[in-house]
Amino acid sequence: MILYNLTVHIATEKEKDFVKWMKEVHIPEVMATGLFEDNKFFKLLLEVEEGGINYSTQYFAKSLENVRNYQANFAGNIHKKLKDRFGDQIVYFGSLLEQIDL
């Protein structure tokens, strides 16, 4: 299993709009690509000194190939919508993790 994690730092005053938009637009759009099996949406409980709130959206894929397909064909447009919507009120980065069986 491959985890594609999108970590977001959003200005406090945009938090409610961001959460609503993620639930109604962003996450459904990513899942509609058919490249991910499941997702989870978390609020980080760590307080940030410079203000703002952090969120983690996790997308689970069966293969690295599926994630690479998403990155090559969908991520640019989907992330542009995120940046267009929230401008300089948001900073984000993606990371990839591979599940290690115990």
N, C-alpha and C positions, 0 to 999 in steps of 0.2 A: 504494500500500500504506500502511495506517495501522498504527502500532505503539502499542498500549496497554501501558504499562510500569507495573508495580507494584513500588515500591521498599520494602523492609522492613528495619527495624532490630530485631533480636531479641536478647534477653539470651543471653549465652554459654552459660549452663547449660541453656537450652531449645533450643539449636541442633539437636541430633540429632533431637529430637521434631518440631521445626519442619520440617526437611528431609523426614523421613519423611511427615509429614502433608501437606506440599505435593505430594509425588510421588504419594501414594495417594489423597488426598481433593480438595484445592483445585484443582490443575491439571486433573485429570480432570473435575471439576464445571464449571469454566469452559469447557473444550473441548466438553463435552456440550451446551452451549447451541447449538452449530452456527454460532456467529457469528464464529469465528476459524478461520483456515486452518492455523496452526502456532503453536508456542510454543518458548521457550528459557528455561532456568533457570540463572542465574549467581550465583556467590558473588563479591562485590566483594573485591578483594585489599587494599584500603586499610584500614589499622588505624585504629580509632576511639579517640580519647583517653579518652572516658568509658566505654569497654568496649562489649561487644556485637559482633554480627556483622551485616553488611549483605548483602542478597540482592536481586537484580533478576529478576523474572519478566516475560518479554516475550511478548505475545500479538499475532499478526499478523492483521489483518482486511483484506478487500478494499475496504471503504468506511468512511467516517466514520459513515454511517448504521448499519452493523452495531455499531460501538462504542457509539453513542448508544443503540441498542436494548438492548445489554448493560447499560449504565449505568442505564437507566430501569427495566428489568424483572428484572435478575438481581443486579447488583453489591451492592445493599443487603443482601440476604439472605446472599450468599456472604461478604461482608466481615464481617458480623455473626458468622458462624461462626468466622472467623479471630480476631476480637476476643474472642469468648466462650471460645475454646480457650486463648488465650495472655494474655488480660487486660492488665495493665500491663507485661508482659514484652515487648510488641511495639508498635512505632510504624510506620505505613506511609502512603504517599501514592501516588497514581496520576498519570501524565502521558501526554499524547498527542503523538505525533510523526508527521509525514507524510514519506514517502520522496520525495526529490527525484531524479529521473532525471538521470543524467550524460550 
